[in-house]
């Protein structure tokens, strides 16, 4: 038993390297944030949203695009209905979007985007923006992306905020999580010249980049992460554009949240299994971007294995292990509440309105561990729909 515990401790020590790396990078969040100089309106955008049974929310998305303070002749809005059993297409057309119809079976969002890009590449757009059907955009969203592209960016990631942070404690935790991504991931990487976290919704890429990569070709359930890995291999940095804000409607049910995050983690692991070998072997023009992406792809594996090793140490630790664990758990909870309060302040949320989310945030954070452990043994390969209610934040009304 002693030998087993020693092996577990040694393995945990090795895996701590991952945490140390991300902690060191996060320290650079203290450096000044870069803002882009307002530029002349010149970038011609195609804005895309793949939509599956989004009749209730697609109109809000299109309307927030039509309300952009950007020349209407410099952007078009496209909706890509796929596998719909409702009137998503009709609702999108009624709101003023153009429809891209897929020409064959669609296995998922990545496949829908592949078919959409094939149809749009030759139509003279300078850049493409990829969003989700439940998103709404700040009025200056395209203007701020234009600033970044005019300053030389080739791929961009906008800042994501939660549209419905007061809907439930779970929805509020997504708002705190998004604030943490900005604070400990995107902001320090922007200061270090590394890539922003291109996962989720709200990113843009120049047409020349897609041409260089041979179009949009992804096969995993995490098409965004897979695309980000290809950008890293090609040495193309994802520029963070914090002044371009998109609002995403978060699940307000904890069980739905667990299912969604299980899909996220499974997808990242799929990308890791598919792409790590090629990333490590390839002659990468920007080794720093590649190293950071490799560490990101290895992170869920590391955290899942660490959780298993921690559980093994607890179970073999004897009678004294449980009280120590419970004390540590209580201290961690109090610390998590404090972190949640800080994130609410830094994220621009009202502390009183976010109180349920702040109190629940340690549980939300801890729930990533069993998700990662489960993902080591069970791979999610099918997308499950998440019902949206059409939340529109006051900032875009």
C-alpha positions in Angstrom: 0.0 0.0 0.0 2.9 2.4 0.8 4.5 1.8 -2.5 1.1 2.4 -4.3 0.7 5.7 -2.4 4.3 6.7 -3.3 3.7 6.1 -7.0 0.5 8.1 -6.8 2.3 11.0 -5.2 5.1 10.9 -7.7 2.6 10.9 -10.6 0.7 13.8 -9.0 4.0 15.7 -8.7 4.7 15.2 -12.4 1.2 16.4 -13.4 1.6 19.5 -11.2 3.8 20.8 -14.1 0.6 21.6 -16.0 -0.8 23.6 -13.2 2.4 25.4 -12.7 2.7 26.4 -16.4 -0.8 27.9 -16.5 -0.3 29.7 -13.2 2.9 31.3 -14.5 1.2 32.4 -17.7 -1.8 33.8 -15.7 0.6 36.1 -13.7 1.0 38.2 -16.8 -2.6 39.3 -16.6 -1.2 42.2 -14.5 0.3 43.7 -17.7 -1.6 46.6 -19.4 -4.4 45.5 -21.8 -4.0 46.4 -25.4 -6.7 48.3 -27.1 -6.9 48.7 -30.9 -7.0 52.1 -32.5 -10.4 52.8 -34.2 -9.9 52.2 -37.9 -11.7 53.1 -41.1 -14.5 50.7 -41.9 -13.0 48.5 -44.6 -13.4 44.8 -43.7 -16.2 43.1 -45.5 -17.6 40.4 -43.2 -19.7 37.3 -43.7 -21.3 36.5 -40.3 -22.4 32.8 -39.9 -24.5 30.9 -37.4 -25.1 27.2 -37.7 -28.5 26.6 -36.2 -30.3 23.4 -35.2 -33.9 23.9 -33.8 -33.2 27.6 -32.8 -36.6 29.1 -33.9 -37.0 30.8 -30.6 -33.7 32.7 -30.6 -32.5 33.1 -34.1 -34.5 36.3 -34.6 -32.7 38.0 -31.7 -29.3 37.0 -33.2 -30.2 38.4 -36.6 -31.7 41.6 -35.2 -28.6 42.3 -33.1 -26.5 42.0 -36.2 -28.8 44.3 -38.2 -28.4 46.8 -35.4 -24.6 47.0 -35.8 -23.1 50.5 -36.1 -21.2 49.2 -39.1 -21.9 50.0 -42.8 -24.7 47.6 -43.9 -23.0 47.1 -47.3 -19.9 45.7 -45.6 -21.5 42.7 -43.9 -24.0 40.0 -44.6 -25.7 37.6 -42.1 -26.0 34.0 -42.9 -27.9 31.2 -41.0 -27.1 27.6 -41.7 -30.0 25.5 -40.6 -29.1 21.8 -40.1 -31.1 18.8 -38.9 -34.0 21.1 -37.9 -37.4 19.9 -37.0 -38.8 23.4 -36.3 -39.2 26.7 -38.3 -35.6 27.9 -37.7 -35.2 28.7 -41.4 -38.5 30.7 -41.6 -37.6 32.7 -38.4 -34.2 33.5 -39.8 -35.5 34.7 -43.1 -38.2 36.8 -41.4 -35.6 38.5 -39.3 -33.5 39.4 -42.4 -30.8 36.7 -42.7 -29.7 34.9 -45.8 -30.0 31.1 -45.7 -27.3 28.7 -46.6 -28.7 25.3 -47.3 -26.5 22.3 -46.8 -26.1 20.2 -49.9 -25.9 16.8 -48.1 -26.1 15.1 -44.8 -24.8 17.1 -41.9 -23.1 15.2 -39.1 -22.6 18.2 -36.8 -21.7 21.9 -36.6 -18.3 21.4 -38.1 -19.8 19.8 -41.2 -22.4 22.6 -41.5 -19.6 25.2 -41.3 -17.6 23.2 -43.9 -20.4 23.4 -46.4 -21.1 27.0 -45.6 -17.5 28.1 -46.2 -17.4 26.2 -49.4 -20.3 28.2 -50.7 -19.0 31.6 -49.4 -15.3 31.5 -50.1 -15.6 32.9 -53.6 -18.0 35.8 -52.8 -15.4 38.4 -52.0 -15.6 38.6 -48.2 -12.5 39.7 -46.3 -13.3 37.9 -43.1 -15.7 35.4 -41.6 -17.3 35.6 -38.2 -18.6 32.4 -36.5 -21.3 32.7 -33.8 -24.0 30.6 -32.2 -27.6 31.0 -32.9 -28.4 32.1 -29.4 -25.9 34.9 -29.4 -26.6 38.6 -29.3 -23.9 41.2 -30.1 -22.9 44.5 -28.7 -23.7 47.3 -31.3 -20.0 47.9 -32.0 -19.0 44.3 -32.4 -18.1 44.3 -36.0 -16.4 47.8 -35.7 -14.1 46.4 -33.0 -13.2 43.3 -35.0 -12.5 45.6 -38.0 -10.1 47.6 -35.8 -8.2 44.4 -35.0 -8.1 43.2 -38.6 -6.9 46.6 -39.8 -4.1 46.4 -37.3 -2.9 43.2 -38.8 -4.8 40.4 -37.0 -5.4 37.3 -39.0 -7.8 35.5 -36.6 -9.7 37.0 -33.7 -11.6 35.9 -30.6 -14.1 38.3 -29.0 -15.0 38.6 -25.3 -17.9 36.5 -24.3 -20.4 37.4 -21.6 -23.4 35.6 -20.3 -26.7 37.0 -21.5 -28.8 35.6 -18.6 -26.5 35.6 -15.5 -29.5 36.1 -13.1 -31.6 33.2 -14.5 -30.2 30.7 -12.0 -27.1 30.0 -9.9 -25.8 27.8 -12.7 -26.3 30.4 -15.4 -24.5 32.9 -13.2 -21.6 30.5 -12.8 -21.1 30.6 -16.6 -20.7 34.4 -16.3 -18.1 34.0 -13.6 -16.4 31.3 -15.7 -16.3 33.6 -18.7 -14.7 36.3 -16.5 -12.1 33.8 -15.3 -11.2 32.9 -18.9 -10.7 36.6 -19.7 -8.6 37.1 -16.6 -6.4 34.1 -16.4 -6.3 33.0 -20.1 -7.0 35.6 -22.7 -5.6 38.7 -21.1 -2.2 37.3 -20.1 -1.8 35.5 -23.5 -2.5 38.8 -25.3 0.3 40.4 -23.3 2.7 37.5 -24.1 1.8 37.3 -27.9 0.1 33.9 -27.5 -3.3 32.9 -28.8 -6.6 33.6 -27.1 -8.8 30.6 -26.3 -10.6 29.9 -29.5 -13.3 27.7 -28.1 -17.0 28.3 -27.9 -18.5 31.1 -29.9 -17.4 34.5 -31.2 -14.4 34.2 -33.4 -13.4 35.6 -36.8 -10.8 34.6 -39.4 -9.6 36.3 -42.5 -10.4 34.6 -45.9 -6.6 34.2 -46.7 -6.2 32.1 -43.5 -8.9 29.7 -44.6 -7.4 29.5 -48.1 -4.0 28.7 -46.5 -5.5 25.9 -44.4 -7.5 24.5 -47.3 -10.8 25.6 -46.0 -12.7 24.5 -42.9 -12.1 20.8 -42.4 -12.9 19.4 -39.0 -14.1 16.0 -37.9 -14.4 16.1 -34.1 -17.3 17.3 -31.9 -15.1 20.2 -30.8 -14.7 21.8 -34.2 -13.6 25.2 -32.7 -10.7 23.6 -30.7 -9.7 21.5 -33.7 -9.6 24.6 -35.9 -7.5 26.4 -33.2 -5.0 23.6 -33.2 -4.6 23.9 -37.0 -4.0 27.7 -36.6 -1.3 27.0 -34.0 0.4 24.5 -36.3 0.4 27.1 -39.0 1.8 29.7 -36.7 -1.3 31.9 -36.9 -2.0 33.7 -33.7 -5.6 34.2 -32.4 -5.8 37.8 -31.3 -8.0 38.7 -28.3 -10.4 41.6 -29.0 -11.9 42.3 -25.6 -13.9 45.3 -26.8 -15.9 43.2 -29.2 -18.5 41.6 -26.9 -20.9 38.8 -27.7 -23.5 37.6 -25.2 -24.2 33.9 -25.0 -27.3 32.3 -23.3 -26.1 29.9 -20.6 -28.0 26.8 -19.4 -29.9 27.5 -16.3 -30.1 23.9 -15.2 -27.2 22.2 -13.5 -27.8 18.8 -15.1 -27.9 20.3 -18.6 -24.7 22.2 -17.7 -23.0 18.9 -16.8 -24.1 17.4 -20.1 -22.8 20.4 -22.1 -19.5 20.5 -20.3 -19.0 16.8 -20.7 -19.4 17.4 -24.5 -16.8 20.2 -24.3 -14.2 18.0 -22.5 -14.9 15.0 -24.7 -14.4 17.2 -27.7 -11.1 18.6 -26.5 -9.9 15.1 -25.7 -10.9 14.0 -29.2 -8.8 16.8 -30.7 -5.9 15.8 -28.5 -6.0 12.2 -29.6 -6.3 13.3 -33.3 -3.9 16.3 -33.4 -1.2 16.0 -30.7 1.0 13.7 -32.8 0.9 15.9 -35.8 1.4 19.1 -33.8 4.5 17.7 -32.1 6.0 16.4 -35.4 5.2 19.3 -37.6 7.7 22.1 -38.5 5.8 24.9 -36.7 6.8 28.5 -37.6 5.7 29.7 -34.1 6.9 27.2 -31.5 5.4 29.2 -28.6 1.9 28.9 -30.1 2.3 25.2 -30.6 3.6 24.6 -27.1 0.7 26.5 -25.6 -1.8 24.5 -27.7 -0.2 21.2 -26.7 -0.4 22.1 -23.1 -4.1 23.0 -23.5 -4.9 19.8 -25.2 -3.1 17.8 -22.6 -4.8 19.7 -19.7 -8.1 17.7 -19.4 -6.2 14.4 -19.5 -3.9 15.7 -16.8 -6.7 17.0 -14.6 -8.8 13.8 -15.0 -5.8 11.6 -14.1 -5.0 13.9 -11.2 -8.5 13.5 -9.8 -8.3 9.7 -10.0 -4.9 9.8 -8.2 -6.3 12.1 -5.5 -9.2 9.8 -4.9 -6.9 6.8 -4.7 -4.8 8.6 -2.0 -7.9 9.5 -0.1 -9.2 5.9 -0.1 -5.9 4.5 1.0 -5.0 7.2 3.5 -6.5 5.5 6.6 -8.7 7.0 9.3 -7.0 10.4 9.4 -7.5 11.0 5.6 -11.2 11.7 5.8 -11.1 14.5 8.4 -8.2 16.2 6.6 -10.1 16.0 3.4 -13.3 17.5 4.9 -11.3 20.4 6.4 -9.6 21.0 3.1 -13.0 20.8 1.3 -14.5 23.4 3.6 -11.5 25.8 3.2 -11.7 25.2 -0.6 -15.3 26.1 -0.6 -14.7 29.4 1.3 -11.8 30.2 -1.1 -14.0 29.5 -4.1 -16.7 31.8 -2.8 -14.1 34.6 -2.5 -12.8 33.9 -6.0 -16.4 34.0 -7.3 -16.9 37.4 -5.6 -13.7 38.8 -7.2 -14.7 37.5 -10.6 -18.2 39.0 -10.3 -16.6 42.4 -9.6 -14.0 42.1 -12.4 -16.6 40.8 -14.8 -18.8 43.9 -14.2 -21.6 42.0 -12.5 -23.8 43.2 -9.6 -22.6 41.4 -6.4 -26.1 41.2 -4.9 -27.7 39.8 -8.1 -24.9 37.3 -8.4 -25.0 36.1 -4.8 -26.5 32.7 -5.7 -23.9 32.1 -8.4 -21.1 33.2 -6.1 -22.2 30.8 -3.4 -22.6 28.0 -5.9 -19.4 28.7 -7.8 -17.1 26.3 -5.8 -19.5 23.5 -6.6 -19.6 24.4 -10.3 -15.8 24.6 -10.4 -15.4 21.2 -8.5 -17.9 19.5 -10.9 -15.3 19.8 -13.7 -13.3 17.0 -12.0 -15.8 14.1 -12.3 -16.6 15.3 -15.9 -12.9 15.0 -16.8 -12.7 11.6 -15.1 -15.8 10.3 -16.9 -14.4 11.7 -20.2 -11.3 9.5 -19.9 -13.5 6.4 -20.2 -16.6 7.6 -22.1 -16.4 9.7 -25.2 -19.4 11.9 -26.1 -19.7 12.0 -29.9 -23.3 13.2 -30.4 -24.6 16.7 -29.8 -27.6 17.0 -27.6 -29.8 20.1 -28.0 -30.0 22.7 -25.3 -33.2 24.7 -25.1 -32.8 28.4 -25.3 -35.3 31.0 -24.0 -34.1 34.0 -26.0 -32.5 36.1 -23.3 -31.4 39.5 -24.6 -29.1 41.6 -22.3 -30.0 45.3 -21.8 -26.7 46.2 -23.5 -28.0 45.1 -26.9 -31.7 46.0 -26.6 
